[in-house]
Amino acid sequence: MVNAFTVGKAEITCIPELRWDNADPYRLYPDLDPAAFETYAPRLSPGSYNATTGKLAQGTHAWLVRMPGRTILVDTATGNDKPLPAAPLMDHLHIPFLERLAAAGVLPEEVDYVLHTHIHADHVGWNTRLQNGVWVPTFPNARHIFSEIEARYGADTDEIDPAPDLPPDILGPRDHRPLPRVYTDSVLPVITSGLAQMIKVDTTDAIEGFSFHPTPGHSIDHASIRLRSDDAEAWFTGDILHHPLQVYLPDLRSRYCEFIKPAEHSRRWLLEEVARSGCLCFTPHFAESSAGYVRRNGADYHWEFATPGKGEG
């Protein structure tokens, strides 16, 4: 694929869902200081920041990973027909996502694994699709792997199964709850179909070559996923980062972060890790190629987009 990256024996392709170029930085980042934005916005590339309008570009997508004998999706974007009135841009979508997956050479029944960084609406939506008014698994032969804590919290949020021990005190104050019905519509049907593997996020390999690392804060038990293949390494960052602006300003929490201080701590940890290792990062919401590198710039970080088709990693 022209738009594919390689990491060891893994070929990784972005399967796009939505793109928009009108995100208000002050709505996305409620604590954004105008002086800081004025300083760092010129360092953003034109595909991520429109200097004329002052708006940011973003998107939603999934990452398709093909390895010898295995086909994997990392997160599944928002999905069609999902009732998300609190998120109008994602409410009741009708997007040819599965056609785009097919154009990349993969049919839903050919997916072996679905790995989730966290259970938010725009990361689990294509787990299911509406069939005769019922949500059914989209990838009927795939093992879906996600945090047990995230699942329990989702069941509690949707008032299906109370979890009085969540959230744990160590996360501190909760800014808000995740959107309702996400668990009910996009996760529970996978569980009841026997396709779920709920795990403890503890850095061990969930499947060969893929380990889930604790980066909580954006969500209750958010994970960033490390891929190792041969001598190469890459990270699927999840929502530790929503836009390259956060690489330059790691203290910025997005309005979607549920636990603000832990989210910043996790972001700073991951930025240091990937800057030190120099490995490729696959993000869920960046525009342009959506993949790139975190580089050191003195005491600061900066973001460098990777070009697809170069065999990066």
Residue, then its C-alpha position, 0 to 999 in steps of 0.5 A: m500500500v502506498n499509504a502504509f508504514t512498515v515496522g519490522k514485519a508489520e505493515i501498518t495502514c491508516i483507515p480513515e473515518l472523519r477529517w475536519d479542519n475547523a477545530d477551535p483550539y480554545r474549545l479543545y483545550p480549555d486551559l490554553d493560554p493565548a500567549a503560549f498558543e501564539t508562541y507554538a502555533p507557528r511551529l505546527s505544520p500547515g496540514s495541522y494548523n491553518a494560520t489564517t483561520g486559527k483552527l486546528a485539523q484533526g480526524t478519526h481513524a483506525w490502524l490496520v496492522r498486517m503481520p505474517g499470519r495475523t490481521i489486526l485493528v488498533d481502535t475502531a473509530t466511531g462507527n455508523d448509526k451510533p446515537l451520540p447527540a452530545a458529540p454532533l460531529m459523530d452522531h449517526l454517521h454514514i461513512p464508507f469505513l468498511e469499504r475503505l478497509a476493503a480497499a486496503g485488502v481486508l474484509p471484516e471476517e478476515v480481522d483476527y484481533v481488535l486491540h483497544t487503547h480505551i473505551h471511548a465513543d470514537h475508539v470502539g464504534w466499529n466493533t458493532r454495526l446495526q443489523n435489523g435494529v440490533w447491534v452485532p459484531t462487525f468483526p465476527n472472527a476477531r478477538h477484541i482485547f481491552s482493559e477489564i477496568e474500562a469495561r467495568y466502568g463502562a457497564d457502571t456508566d450505562e447502569i448495567d452493572p454497578a462498580p462502586d470501587l471505580p474510579p479508584d482514589i489514586l486518579g483524583p477528582r473526575d472532571h466528567r464521565p464518558l459518554p453514555r451508551v458507548y459500552t452498551d452499543s459497541v462493547l457489550p455485544v462483543i462480550t455477549s458474543g464471546l469475542a472479548q478478552m478483558i485484560k489487566v493493563d500491566t505492560t505484558d504482551a496481550i498477543e505476541g508483539f503487542s503490549f498494553h502500557p498504563t497511561p491513565g487519565h484521559s480515561i480511567d484505564h487508558a493504555s498505550i500499545r507498544l508494537r515490537s517486531d524483529d528489532a523495530e518498535a512503534w507505539f499506538t499512543g491512544d488519546i494521550l495526544h489529540h493534536p501535535l500542539q500537545v507535544y509542544l505544550p504537554d500540560l494541555r489537557s483536552r476537554y475530553c480528558e476525564f482525570i486531568k492530572p493523571a492525563e498530564h503525567s501519562r502524556r509526559w511519560l510517553l513523550e519522554e519514552v518515545a523521544r528517547s527511543g526515537c520510534l514511530c508513533f501512530t496517533p488516533h486523531f492527528a491529521e496529515s499522515s497521522a504518524g510521526y516522531v517526537r524529537r527533543n528540542g533542548a528541554d522541549y519536544h517537537w513533532e515530526f510527521a512521517t511520510p507513508g510509503k518510506g518503510e518507516g520504523 
